[in-house]
Amino acid sequence: MSAPDADSSPPAAPAVALSEVTTEPGVYLLKDRGGQVLYVGKARNLRRRLAAYFKPSGHADPKTAALAHRVAAVETVITRTEKEALILESTLIKRHRPRYNVVLKDDKRYPSLRLDPSEKYPRFTIVRKIGGDDALYFGPFASAHAVRETLAVITKTFKLRQCKASEYRTRTRPCLHCQMSGCLAPCCRDVDPAVYQEQVQEAILFLKGRTDELIRKIRGEMEAASAACAFERAARLRDKLFALERTVEKQIAVTTDFGDRDLFAAAASGGAAVLVQFSVRGGFLGPTRRHALPESLAPAAEMLSAFIRQAYGPGTFVPAEIIVSHVLEDASLLAEWLSSAAGRTVRLIRPRRGEKRRLLEMARRNAENELALLAAGRKAEEELLARLRRRLGLRREPHRIECFDISTLMGSESVAGMVVFVDAKPAPGAYRKFVIRSVEGPDDYAALSEVLRRRFASGGDESPLPDLVMLDGGRGQLGIGAAVVRELGLEGVFDLVGIAKRDERRGETRDKIFLPGRVNPVNFGRDEDLRLFLQRVRDETHRFAIAFHRRRRRKSSLRSALDAVPGIGPARKARLLKHFGSIAAIRAATPEAIGALPGFNRAMAAAIQRELGPREEP
C-alpha cells in the first residue's frame, strides 16, 4: 500500500487505500522512501490502527503527524492471533531496529552472568548475549562495572574457579587465587564435586536475592561446626557470613513482604522519553535499568509495553508481580505472554495506594529526573554544535561528524578507522574499518587518499554523507582530503578540518585545528571546550584504528607461528586454537594433550612443539 510524500498534508493517499487493509490482527511496518523501516507496531485490528496514522482531518498528536508525513509505504503481516502479533512485533523490532520504536540496548551492551550447571566444576562468566542453551543467566546488569563488582564478590565469597577452560585443562599447579584462599582449585586439587556444587548453589541463592535465606543457612552450619569442634570450618563459615552481612548492609529494604517484583515507569516530553525498571528481590532494591529515547513517536503506554517485552529475554527471571506506571492496552495479553515465559502466573498491576504505590512513585520520579537530564544534555549538545559552526565557519551545523585515522607499523598491516559522531555523541553502529589495499610501505598520505575515495566515491549511497569530515593530521592530510573532495566533485557538500597533535618541542600546549586555505590553526579563544570536543572525536578514532590494527597483527602472528608446522592446515589450526585458546597455551601443553585431539597424533604434536619451542616445566 502506498503512502504520501513527506511534504503532503494531510496524508490522504493511505487513507483511500485503508479499505483494502484487513481487520484481522497482525503487524504493520511503516517505511520511508528508501525502504528503511521507521516503525513496527502490532494491532488487534490492522485497519483501525493504521487509520489512526492517516486521518484525513490530521492528527491531534504532532508526533504521530510527523511520523505519518515521513511514511512512503506500509507493509502488513497478518497473524492468526494477537499473541502471535505480539511475538512477531518483538522479532521484527530486533531485526530492523526502527528509529521510532523502543529499542533497548541489545545483548551486546547489557552484560549478564552465565553459569553452565552441566560442568563438573562450573564457573561464572560475563557474557553480552544470552544464548538458547541450558545454562543459567543472571542479569542483565546495568553496566560492566556493576557485573564485575558482583562477580568479584561471588568469587571471593564462594571461592569458585576463575580460570578459563583452556587454562583449567592445562594447569599443573594452583594459581595465585588459590594461594590467597580465593579459589578451591579444582584444576589441581582433589575437590569433592558435592562440596563445590554446594558453593555453586549458595552463589545462585545470592544472585537471586535470597541473601537472608543464605545467611540463615550459613549461620546454622557455622554453629553446627562449632558444636562439633570443627573450628577451622566454623572460622571459614564465619568469614563467609561476615562478607554476606556486609553486602546486605549496602542493600536498601523497600518492602516489608520480602517479595520479588519489577517496577516499570515511563516519562515523556517533547518527543523524548525515559523508561526505568526497578528490580526488587526479597524485599531489597536490586539493579536499576534506565533507557532513554531521544526520539519516540509512540505513546508512553505503548513504549512501556515494548520495554517490558524486551526486558525479559530467554533465561531471564520473571517475577510473579510486575508494577507499571500507565494503563496498558494489551495488559492481559502481556500478562499471558509473561506467564507462558515464566511457567507460572504473572500479574501486571497499577497500584493506587499503599507500599507498592510508594515504590511506583519512586520509579516515576527517577524517570522524570532522567528525562530532565536528557533534555538538558540535548540542549547543551545543540548549543555546542551551533558554537562549533560559528567558530569554524562551517556551512551547516555538524550533526554528523566523520573522523579518519591511519594506523600502521612501518607500513605493515596498514588499516584505517572511521568513527562517526551524531549530535555530538559517538554512533558505534556507523563506525567503519578499512584495510589498505593499494599502498605499499609507510605512506600515510596515499593510504588516506585511498580510504577517502572508498568512502565517498559512491556519493554517500552506502550511508549518509557527513556535515563535517575530520582528518587526523596537519595541513598535509588536509590537503589530501581537499584534493580527493575536488576529484570526486563533492566540494560544498561537507566541510573539512584537520587536527594535529601539539609539538611540545616548540612549546605548544594545545592540539591544533586546521581549515582548508588557512596557514595558521584556529584560535578558539574562550571556546576551549570546542577544541576538547574535537580532540575527543580524534582520540576515539585513534583508539578504534589502533585496536583494529592490533587485531590484524595478532592474527597475522598466530597464522605465521602455526603455518610453519608441516601438516597443519586451516582445519587443524582452527581446532588447536579453539581447544587451547592461544599459542602460549599450545606451547605449554603436553604432547599427550595435543596428540589426543581429533586429527592429531604424537608425531604431529612433537613437530608442533619443535616449531613453537619447548614447553616450560612447572
C-alpha positions as CSV (number, residue, x, y, z in Angstrom):
1,M,0.0,0.0,0.0
2,S,1.4,3.4,-0.9
3,A,1.6,6.4,1.4
4,P,2.1,10.1,0.6
5,D,5.2,12.1,0.1
6,A,6.8,13.5,3.2
7,D,5.6,17.0,2.4
8,S,1.9,16.2,1.7
9,S,-0.7,17.4,4.1
10,P,-2.8,15.7,5.2
11,P,-1.6,12.2,4.3
12,A,-4.7,11.3,2.3
13,A,-3.3,8.6,0.0
14,P,-3.0,5.8,2.5
15,A,-6.5,6.8,3.9
16,V,-8.0,6.0,0.5
17,A,-6.3,2.6,0.5
18,L,-7.3,1.7,4.0
19,S,-10.4,-0.1,2.7
20,E,-8.1,-2.7,1.3
21,V,-6.4,-3.4,4.7
22,T,-7.7,-6.3,6.7
23,T,-9.5,-6.0,10.0
24,E,-7.6,-9.1,11.3
25,P,-4.8,-8.9,13.9
26,G,-1.2,-8.5,12.7
27,V,1.9,-6.4,12.5
28,Y,2.5,-3.3,10.3
29,L,5.8,-1.8,9.2
30,L,6.0,1.9,8.3
31,K,8.7,2.7,5.8
32,D,10.3,5.8,4.3
33,R,11.1,6.4,0.6
34,G,14.4,4.5,0.8
35,G,12.6,1.4,2.2
36,Q,14.0,2.0,5.7
37,V,11.7,0.7,8.4
38,L,10.7,3.7,10.6
39,Y,8.3,2.0,12.9
40,V,6.9,-1.5,13.7
41,G,3.7,-2.0,15.5
42,K,1.0,-4.6,16.2
43,A,-2.7,-4.3,16.2
44,R,-5.8,-6.3,17.1
45,N,-7.4,-4.7,14.1
46,L,-4.9,-3.5,11.4
47,R,-7.3,-1.3,9.5
48,R,-8.4,0.6,12.7
49,R,-4.8,1.1,13.9
50,L,-3.5,2.4,10.5
51,A,-6.5,4.7,10.2
52,A,-5.1,6.5,13.3
53,Y,-1.9,7.4,11.4
54,F,-3.6,8.5,8.2
55,K,-6.6,10.6,9.2
56,P,-7.8,13.0,6.5
57,S,-8.6,15.5,9.2
58,G,-5.0,15.4,10.6
59,H,-3.6,14.5,14.0
60,A,-4.1,15.9,17.4
61,D,-0.7,14.4,18.3
62,P,2.1,16.3,16.5
63,K,4.5,13.3,16.9
64,T,2.1,11.0,15.1
65,A,1.7,13.6,12.4
66,A,5.4,13.9,12.0
67,L,5.8,10.1,11.6
68,A,2.9,9.9,9.1
69,H,4.4,12.5,6.8
70,R,7.7,10.6,6.6
71,V,5.9,7.3,5.6
72,A,6.2,6.3,2.0
73,A,5.0,2.7,2.2
74,V,3.1,0.5,4.6
75,E,3.6,-3.3,4.9
76,T,1.3,-5.5,6.9
77,V,1.7,-9.1,8.1
78,I,-1.5,-10.9,9.2
79,T,-1.3,-13.3,12.1
80,R,-3.8,-15.8,13.5
81,T,-4.0,-14.2,17.0
82,E,-3.0,-11.1,18.7
83,K,-0.5,-13.1,20.8
84,E,1.3,-14.1,17.6
85,A,1.4,-10.5,16.5
86,L,3.0,-9.6,19.9
87,I,5.8,-12.1,19.3
88,L,6.3,-11.2,15.7
89,E,6.5,-7.5,16.5
90,S,9.3,-8.1,19.0
91,T,11.2,-10.2,16.4
92,L,10.8,-7.5,13.7
93,I,11.9,-4.7,16.1
94,K,15.1,-6.7,16.9
95,R,15.7,-7.3,13.2
96,H,15.1,-3.8,11.9
97,R,15.8,-1.7,15.0
98,P,13.5,1.1,13.7
99,R,14.3,4.7,14.7
100,Y,10.9,5.4,16.3
101,N,10.5,2.2,18.2
102,V,11.6,1.4,21.7
103,V,14.8,-0.5,21.0
104,L,16.7,-1.3,24.1
105,K,20.5,-1.7,24.2
106,D,20.9,-5.1,22.7
107,D,22.6,-8.1,24.4
108,K,26.0,-6.9,23.3
109,R,25.6,-3.9,25.5
110,Y,23.9,-5.3,28.7
111,P,26.2,-7.8,30.5
112,S,24.9,-10.8,32.3
113,L,26.5,-13.6,34.4
114,R,26.4,-17.1,32.9
115,L,26.8,-20.5,34.7
116,D,26.8,-23.8,32.9
117,P,25.4,-26.4,35.5
118,S,26.4,-29.3,33.3
119,E,30.1,-28.8,34.0
120,K,31.7,-30.7,36.9
121,Y,33.2,-27.6,38.3
122,P,31.3,-24.7,36.7
123,R,32.3,-21.0,36.9
124,F,30.6,-17.7,36.4
125,T,31.5,-15.8,33.2
126,I,30.4,-12.4,32.0
127,V,28.5,-12.6,28.7
128,R,26.9,-10.0,26.4
129,K,24.5,-12.3,24.7
130,I,22.0,-14.7,26.3
131,G,22.1,-18.0,24.3
132,G,19.3,-20.5,23.8
133,D,21.2,-23.2,25.8
134,D,20.6,-24.9,29.2
135,A,22.9,-22.5,31.0
136,L,21.7,-20.3,33.8
137,Y,21.8,-16.5,33.2
138,F,21.7,-13.8,35.9
139,G,21.1,-10.2,35.0
140,P,21.2,-8.2,32.8
141,F,23.2,-5.7,34.8
142,A,23.1,-2.0,34.2
143,S,26.8,-1.7,33.5
144,A,30.1,-3.6,33.1
145,H,31.2,-2.1,36.4
146,A,28.2,-3.5,38.2
147,V,28.6,-7.0,36.8
148,R,32.4,-7.1,37.5
149,E,31.8,-5.9,41.1
150,T,29.2,-8.6,41.6
151,L,31.4,-11.3,40.1
152,A,34.3,-10.2,42.4
153,V,32.0,-10.6,45.5
154,I,30.9,-14.1,44.3
155,T,34.4,-15.4,43.6
156,K,35.8,-14.0,46.8
157,T,32.9,-15.3,49.0
158,F,32.3,-18.7,47.4
159,K,35.8,-19.5,46.1
160,L,34.7,-20.8,42.7
161,R,37.2,-21.3,39.9
162,Q,38.0,-18.3,37.7
163,C,40.3,-19.8,35.1
164,K,39.2,-20.3,31.5
165,A,38.6,-23.8,30.1
166,S,41.9,-23.8,28.3
167,E,43.8,-22.8,31.5
168,Y,41.8,-25.3,33.6
169,R,42.7,-28.2,31.4
170,T,46.4,-27.4,31.2
171,R,47.2,-26.0,34.6
172,T,49.6,-28.1,36.7
173,R,49.8,-26.1,39.9
174,P,47.5,-23.8,41.9
175,C,47.4,-20.2,40.8
176,L,47.6,-17.1,42.9
177,H,43.9,-17.0,43.6
178,C,44.2,-20.4,45.4
179,Q,47.3,-19.3,47.3
180,M,45.3,-16.3,48.6
181,S,42.4,-18.6,49.6
182,G,40.2,-17.2,46.9
183,C,39.6,-20.5,45.0
184,L,39.1,-24.2,45.8
185,A,41.5,-25.0,42.9
186,P,39.7,-28.0,41.3
187,C,42.2,-27.7,38.4
188,C,45.0,-29.1,40.6
189,R,43.4,-30.4,43.8
190,D,41.1,-33.3,44.5
191,V,37.9,-31.2,45.3
192,D,34.8,-33.1,46.2
193,P,32.2,-32.2,43.4
194,A,29.5,-32.2,46.0
195,V,31.3,-29.6,48.1
196,Y,31.9,-27.5,45.0
197,Q,28.3,-27.8,44.0
198,E,27.2,-26.6,47.4
199,Q,29.2,-23.4,46.9
200,V,27.6,-23.0,43.5
201,Q,24.1,-23.3,44.9
202,E,24.9,-20.7,47.5
203,A,26.2,-18.4,44.9
204,I,22.9,-18.9,42.9
205,L,20.9,-18.0,46.0
206,F,23.0,-14.9,46.4
207,L,22.4,-13.8,42.8
208,K,18.6,-14.5,43.1
209,G,18.5,-12.0,46.0
210,R,17.9,-14.7,48.7
211,T,20.7,-13.3,50.8
212,D,18.7,-13.5,54.1
213,E,18.0,-17.2,53.4
214,L,21.6,-17.8,52.6
215,I,22.8,-16.1,55.8
216,R,20.5,-18.2,57.9
217,K,21.8,-21.3,56.3
218,I,25.4,-20.4,56.8
219,R,24.9,-19.3,60.4
220,G,23.3,-22.7,61.1
221,E,26.2,-24.6,59.5
222,M,28.7,-22.4,61.5
223,E,27.0,-23.1,64.8
224,A,26.9,-26.9,64.0
225,A,30.6,-26.9,63.0
226,S,31.5,-25.1,66.2
227,A,29.4,-27.5,68.3
228,A,31.3,-30.4,66.6
229,C,34.6,-28.8,67.5
230,A,35.4,-28.3,63.7
231,F,36.8,-24.9,64.5
232,E,38.6,-24.4,61.1
233,R,35.4,-25.0,59.2
234,A,33.5,-22.8,61.6
235,A,36.0,-20.0,61.1
236,R,35.7,-20.2,57.3
237,L,31.9,-20.1,57.6
238,R,32.2,-17.1,59.9
239,D,34.2,-15.2,57.4
240,K,31.7,-16.0,54.7
241,L,28.9,-14.9,56.9
242,F,30.6,-11.6,57.7
243,A,31.1,-11.0,53.9
244,L,27.5,-11.6,53.2
245,E,26.3,-9.4,56.1
246,R,28.4,-6.5,54.8
247,T,26.8,-7.0,51.4
248,V,23.3,-6.9,52.9
249,E,24.2,-3.7,54.8
250,K,24.6,-1.9,51.5
251,Q,21.2,-3.1,50.2
252,I,18.1,-1.0,50.6
253,A,15.0,-2.6,52.1
254,V,11.9,-1.2,50.2
255,T,9.1,-3.6,51.1
256,T,8.1,-5.5,54.2
257,D,6.7,-8.6,52.5
258,F,10.1,-9.7,51.2
259,G,8.6,-10.4,47.8
260,D,10.0,-10.3,44.2
261,R,8.6,-7.8,41.8
262,D,9.7,-5.5,39.0
263,L,8.5,-1.9,38.5
264,F,8.3,-0.1,35.2
265,A,7.8,3.7,34.9
266,A,7.8,6.0,31.8
267,A,8.2,9.7,31.5
268,A,7.9,11.5,28.1
269,S,8.0,15.1,26.9
270,G,8.9,17.0,23.7
271,G,9.4,13.8,21.7
272,A,11.9,12.3,24.2
273,A,11.2,9.6,26.7
274,V,12.9,7.8,29.6
275,L,11.9,4.3,30.8
276,V,13.0,3.0,34.1
277,Q,13.0,-0.6,35.6
278,F,13.4,-1.2,39.3
279,S,14.0,-4.8,40.4
280,V,13.0,-5.8,44.0
281,R,14.3,-9.1,45.2
282,G,13.4,-10.5,48.6
283,G,12.2,-7.0,49.6
284,F,15.6,-5.3,48.7
285,L,16.1,-2.9,45.9
286,G,18.2,-4.6,43.2
287,P,19.7,-3.5,39.8
288,T,18.1,-0.5,38.1
289,R,17.9,-0.1,34.3
290,R,17.3,3.2,32.6
291,H,16.6,3.6,28.9
292,A,16.5,6.9,27.1
293,L,14.8,7.6,23.8
294,P,15.8,11.0,22.4
295,E,13.2,10.4,19.6
296,S,10.0,8.5,20.0
297,L,6.6,8.9,18.5
298,A,4.8,6.2,20.5
299,P,2.5,7.0,23.5
300,A,4.0,6.3,26.9
301,A,1.9,3.2,27.5
302,E,3.0,1.7,24.1
303,M,6.6,2.4,24.9
304,L,6.2,0.8,28.3
305,S,4.7,-2.3,26.9
306,A,7.6,-2.7,24.4
307,F,10.1,-2.0,27.2
308,I,8.6,-4.8,29.3
309,R,8.7,-7.3,26.4
310,Q,12.3,-6.6,25.7
311,A,13.4,-6.7,29.3
312,Y,12.6,-10.4,29.6
313,G,14.6,-12.4,27.2
314,P,15.4,-16.2,27.2
315,G,16.8,-17.4,30.5
316,T,15.7,-14.1,32.3
317,F,13.9,-14.4,35.7
318,V,10.4,-13.1,35.5
319,P,8.9,-12.2,39.0
320,A,5.3,-13.0,39.9
321,E,4.3,-9.4,40.0
322,I,5.1,-6.5,37.7
323,I,4.0,-3.0,38.6
324,V,3.5,-0.4,35.8
325,S,3.0,3.4,35.8
326,H,0.5,3.5,32.9
327,V,-2.6,1.6,31.9
328,L,-1.5,-0.8,29.2
329,E,-3.9,-1.5,26.3
330,D,-2.5,-5.0,26.0
331,A,-2.0,-5.7,29.7
332,S,-3.9,-9.0,29.7
333,L,-2.1,-10.2,26.6
334,L,1.2,-9.2,28.0
335,A,0.5,-11.0,31.3
336,E,-0.4,-14.1,29.4
337,W,2.8,-13.9,27.4
338,L,4.9,-13.4,30.5
339,S,3.1,-16.2,32.4
340,S,3.9,-18.5,29.5
341,A,7.6,-17.5,29.6
342,A,7.8,-17.9,33.3
343,G,5.9,-21.1,33.6
344,R,3.6,-19.7,36.3
345,T,1.1,-16.8,36.7
346,V,2.5,-13.3,36.3
347,R,0.3,-10.3,37.3
348,L,0.5,-6.8,35.8
349,I,-0.8,-4.2,38.3
350,R,-1.0,-0.5,38.6
351,P,-1.5,0.2,42.4
352,R,-3.4,3.2,43.6
353,R,-2.3,3.2,47.3
354,G,0.0,1.7,49.9
355,E,3.6,0.4,49.8
356,K,3.5,-0.6,46.1
357,R,2.2,2.8,45.1
358,R,5.0,4.5,47.0
359,L,7.5,2.2,45.2
360,L,6.0,3.2,41.8
361,E,6.2,6.9,42.7
362,M,9.9,6.4,43.4
363,A,10.4,4.8,40.0
364,R,8.3,7.5,38.3
365,R,10.3,10.3,39.9
366,N,13.5,8.7,38.8
367,A,12.2,8.5,35.2
368,E,11.2,12.2,35.3
369,N,14.6,13.2,36.7
370,E,16.4,11.2,33.9
371,L,14.2,12.9,31.3
372,A,15.1,16.4,32.7
373,L,18.8,15.4,32.5
374,L,18.3,14.2,28.9
375,A,16.6,17.4,27.9
376,A,19.4,19.5,29.5
377,G,22.0,17.3,27.7
378,R,20.3,17.7,24.3
379,K,20.2,21.5,24.8
380,A,23.9,21.6,25.7
381,E,24.7,19.5,22.6
382,E,22.7,21.8,20.3
383,E,24.5,24.8,21.7
384,L,27.9,23.1,21.3
385,L,27.2,22.3,17.6
386,A,26.0,25.8,16.9
387,R,29.1,27.4,18.5
388,L,31.3,25.0,16.6
389,R,29.7,26.0,13.4
390,R,30.3,29.7,14.1
391,R,33.9,29.2,15.4
392,L,35.0,27.1,12.3
393,G,32.8,29.0,9.8
394,L,31.1,25.8,8.7
395,R,28.3,25.7,6.1
396,R,25.9,24.0,8.5
397,E,25.8,22.6,12.0
398,P,27.9,19.4,12.2
399,H,25.2,17.0,13.3
400,R,27.2,14.1,11.6
401,I,30.9,14.1,12.0
402,E,33.2,11.5,10.5
403,C,36.8,11.3,11.5
404,F,39.5,9.2,9.8
405,D,42.8,7.9,11.1
406,I,45.5,5.6,9.6
407,S,47.2,3.0,11.8
408,T,50.3,1.1,10.6
409,L,53.7,-0.2,11.9
410,M,56.5,0.6,9.4
411,G,54.0,0.1,6.6
412,S,52.9,-3.4,7.6
413,E,49.2,-4.3,8.2
414,S,48.1,-0.8,7.3
415,V,44.5,-0.1,8.2
416,A,42.2,2.9,8.8
417,G,39.4,3.6,11.2
418,M,36.3,5.8,10.6
419,V,34.5,7.0,13.7
420,V,31.1,8.7,13.5
421,F,29.6,11.2,16.0
422,V,25.9,12.0,15.6
423,D,24.6,15.1,17.5
424,A,27.9,15.2,19.5
425,K,27.7,11.6,20.6
426,P,29.5,8.5,19.3
427,A,27.5,6.3,17.0
428,P,29.4,2.9,17.1
429,G,27.0,1.2,14.7
430,A,28.2,3.6,12.0
431,Y,31.9,3.0,12.6
432,R,33.9,1.5,9.7
433,K,37.2,-0.3,9.3
434,F,39.4,-0.2,6.2
435,V,42.2,-2.5,5.2
436,I,44.6,-0.5,3.0
437,R,44.9,-2.4,-0.4
438,S,46.9,-0.2,-2.8
439,V,49.7,1.2,-0.7
440,E,53.0,-0.5,-0.1
441,G,55.2,0.8,2.8
442,P,54.6,3.6,5.3
443,D,52.8,6.2,3.2
444,D,50.0,7.8,5.3
445,Y,49.1,10.3,2.6
446,A,48.5,7.6,0.0
447,A,46.6,5.4,2.5
448,L,44.3,8.3,3.5
449,S,43.6,9.1,-0.2
450,E,42.6,5.5,-0.8
451,V,40.3,5.4,2.2
452,L,38.6,8.7,1.4
453,R,38.0,7.6,-2.2
454,R,36.5,4.3,-1.0
455,R,34.2,6.1,1.5
456,F,32.9,8.9,-0.8
457,A,33.3,7.5,-4.4
458,S,29.7,6.3,-4.3
459,G,28.5,9.8,-3.3
460,G,27.2,8.5,0.0
461,D,24.9,5.8,-1.4
462,E,26.1,3.3,1.3
463,S,25.5,5.7,4.3
464,P,24.5,9.3,4.9
465,L,27.1,12.0,3.9
466,P,28.6,13.8,6.9
467,D,28.3,17.5,7.7
468,L,32.0,17.6,8.8
469,V,35.0,15.4,8.0
470,M,37.9,15.4,10.4
471,L,41.3,14.1,9.4
472,D,43.9,13.1,12.0
473,G,46.9,15.1,10.9
474,G,48.0,18.5,9.9
475,R,48.0,20.6,6.8
476,G,49.4,17.7,4.7
477,Q,46.4,15.4,5.5
478,L,44.0,18.3,5.0
479,G,45.5,18.9,1.5
480,I,45.0,15.2,0.6
481,G,41.4,15.4,1.8
482,A,40.7,18.6,-0.2
483,A,42.2,17.0,-3.4
484,V,40.0,13.9,-3.1
485,V,36.9,16.0,-2.5
486,R,37.6,18.1,-5.6
487,E,38.3,14.9,-7.7
488,L,35.0,13.4,-6.6
489,G,33.0,16.6,-7.2
490,L,31.9,16.9,-3.6
491,E,33.1,20.5,-3.0
492,G,30.5,22.3,-0.9
493,V,28.8,19.0,0.2
494,F,30.6,18.9,3.6
495,D,33.3,20.7,5.4
496,L,36.9,19.5,6.1
497,V,39.1,20.1,9.1
498,G,42.5,18.6,10.2
499,I,43.6,18.0,13.8
500,A,47.3,17.8,14.7
501,K,48.9,17.0,18.0
502,R,50.8,19.7,19.8
503,D,54.6,19.9,19.2
504,E,56.0,20.1,22.7
505,R,59.5,20.8,21.3
506,R,58.2,24.1,20.0
507,G,56.5,24.9,23.3
508,E,53.0,24.2,22.0
509,T,50.5,23.4,24.8
510,R,47.3,22.6,22.7
511,D,46.4,20.4,19.7
512,K,45.9,22.4,16.5
513,I,42.8,22.6,14.3
514,F,43.4,23.5,10.6
515,L,41.0,24.6,8.0
516,P,41.5,24.5,4.2
517,G,43.1,27.6,2.8
518,R,44.4,28.8,6.1
519,V,48.0,28.6,7.2
520,N,47.5,29.2,10.9
521,P,45.5,26.9,13.2
522,V,42.1,28.1,14.5
523,N,42.2,30.3,17.6
524,F,39.4,29.1,19.9
525,G,39.6,31.9,22.4
526,R,37.1,31.3,25.2
527,D,35.6,28.3,23.3
528,E,38.3,25.9,24.5
529,D,35.6,23.3,25.1
530,L,35.1,23.0,21.3
531,R,38.8,22.1,20.9
532,L,38.4,19.5,23.6
533,F,35.3,18.0,21.9
534,L,37.2,17.7,18.6
535,Q,40.1,16.1,20.5
536,R,37.7,13.6,21.9
537,V,36.4,12.7,18.4
538,R,40.1,12.3,17.3
539,D,41.0,10.2,20.3
540,E,38.1,7.8,19.8
541,T,39.1,7.4,16.1
542,H,42.7,6.8,17.2
543,R,41.6,4.2,19.7
544,F,39.4,2.4,17.1
545,A,42.0,2.3,14.4
546,I,44.8,1.1,16.7
547,A,42.6,-1.6,18.2
548,F,41.8,-2.9,14.6
549,H,45.5,-2.7,13.7
550,R,46.5,-4.7,16.7
551,R,43.9,-7.4,16.0
552,R,45.2,-7.7,12.4
553,R,48.8,-8.0,13.7
554,R,47.8,-10.6,16.3
555,K,46.0,-12.7,13.8
556,S,49.0,-12.4,11.4
557,S,51.4,-13.6,14.2
558,L,49.2,-16.5,15.1
559,R,49.0,-17.6,11.4
560,S,52.8,-17.4,11.0
561,A,53.5,-19.4,14.1
562,L,51.4,-22.4,13.1
563,D,51.7,-22.1,9.3
564,A,55.3,-23.1,9.6
565,V,54.4,-26.5,11.1
566,P,54.3,-29.3,8.4
567,G,50.9,-30.9,8.1
568,I,49.0,-28.2,9.9
569,G,46.3,-26.8,7.6
570,P,43.4,-24.4,8.3
571,A,41.2,-27.1,9.9
572,R,43.8,-28.4,12.3
573,K,45.0,-24.9,13.1
574,A,41.4,-23.8,13.9
575,R,41.0,-26.9,16.1
576,L,44.2,-26.2,18.0
577,L,43.3,-22.6,18.7
578,K,39.7,-23.3,19.6
579,H,40.8,-26.0,22.1
580,F,43.8,-24.3,23.7
581,G,42.9,-20.6,23.1
582,S,46.4,-19.2,22.3
583,I,49.9,-20.1,21.1
584,A,51.2,-19.8,24.6
585,A,48.7,-22.5,25.8
586,I,49.6,-24.8,22.9
587,R,53.3,-24.3,23.8
588,A,52.6,-25.2,27.4
589,A,50.5,-28.3,26.6
590,T,51.9,-31.8,26.8
591,P,52.4,-33.9,23.7
592,E,49.8,-36.2,25.0
593,A,47.2,-33.4,25.3
594,I,47.9,-32.3,21.7
595,G,48.0,-35.8,20.3
596,A,44.7,-36.6,21.8
597,L,42.8,-34.1,19.7
598,P,40.9,-35.4,16.7
599,G,43.1,-35.5,13.6
600,F,46.4,-35.3,15.6
601,N,49.0,-37.8,16.8
602,R,52.2,-37.9,18.8
603,A,54.4,-37.3,15.8
604,M,52.4,-34.2,14.9
605,A,52.4,-33.0,18.5
606,A,56.2,-33.3,18.6
607,A,56.5,-31.3,15.3
608,I,54.3,-28.5,16.7
609,Q,56.4,-28.2,19.9
610,R,59.6,-28.2,17.9
611,E,58.4,-25.3,15.9
612,L,56.9,-23.4,18.8
613,G,59.7,-24.0,21.2
614,P,59.9,-26.2,24.3
615,R,57.1,-26.1,26.9
616,E,58.1,-24.6,30.3
617,E,58.2,-27.2,33.0
618,P,56.4,-26.3,36.3
